[in-house]
Amino acid sequence: MKLETERIILREFKDGDWQAMHEYASDPEVVRYMQWTPKTEEETREYVRRAIANQHEQPRREYKLAVTLKAEKRLIGQCSIINVSSYEDGEAGIVYVLNRNFWN
């Protein structure tokens, strides 16, 4: 899955994404109001591995997407469509988190 706007691209995670993700996933200020605590490098790597594995599930119940700046091709966060409970009814939740260098 890939979605584009004028400034950003939402795309599937790739193996090498963990380092850019770890920059914000380990930041206590970024995760302050999240349901999870700052991540270790191994936890971030495992999250990306699971996100990649989820890409092959059928039916798919989660879409974890990397948020990248189009011009720079830089990963700055993630957007997840979670708990897809009914494709017919279009029910799901949306979660996002961004590197704090890109807030505002």
N, C-alpha and C positions, 0 to 999 in steps of 0.2 A: 504494500500500500504506500502511495506517495501522494501528498497533497501540497500544492504550491500556492503561495500568494505573491504579491509583488516583492515582499521582503524576506519571507521565510519559506522553508520547506519542512514539512513533517514527513519523515520517512522511517522505514523499519531500521532497527538497530543493527549494527555490524560489529564484528569482533573487536576492532580497534577503538570503538567508542568509549570503552570503560574509563580511559584516562581523562577525557574531557568531562565525562559524567562525574567522575570522582571529585573533580574540582568543586562542584556544588553539593554533591551527596555527602561529603565529609564536613561541610561548613555548618556549624551549629546554628548560625543565624538563618540560613536558608531553610533548615529542617525544623525550625523552632515550633511551627504549628502543624507539622506533618504528624502522621501516625507512626513514624519511625525516627530513630535516633541517627546521629552522624555515622556514616558507614566506613569500615576499614577498606583497604584496597581489595582484599579478597572478597568481601561482601559485595562491592561494586562490580567486580568481575563476574561473580555468580549471578547478580541481577541481570547483567547483559547476556550471559549465557542462557538464562531462563527466558528472557525476552525473545531471543533468537529461536529457542526451541518452541515457544508459543506460536511463532509464525506458521508452524506446520500443523497445528491442531485443527481438527475438523469435528464438529463445528467449532469455530473459533469463538472464545468467550472473552478474550482480552486482546487489545491492540495497544502495545506499548511503542510509542513513536518518538524518535529523536527530533528535537526542534533545532533546526540549523539556520544560520543566517545565510541567505542565498548568495549574496555577493562574496562573502568570505569563506563560504563552505565550512563554517565553524559551528560545532555543536554547542548550544547554549542552554539546553534544558530538555525536558521531556513532557509529553502529553500522553495520557493513557485513557483509553475508553475501556472501562472495566465493568464487570458484572453484567455482561450482555446476557440478559435472561430470556429475551424473546425478540427474535428478528422480526416477527410479524407485527408486534406491537411497538417496536423501536425503543425498547427500554434498556438503559445502560447508565453508567455514571461516568463523569469526566473528571480527571485529576490532572493538574499540571504543576510543574516546578521549574524555576529558571535560576540560572547562575545569577547571583546578586549583582554582578558587574553589569547586568543587562536589565535590572529592574528600572521601572519608570519609563 
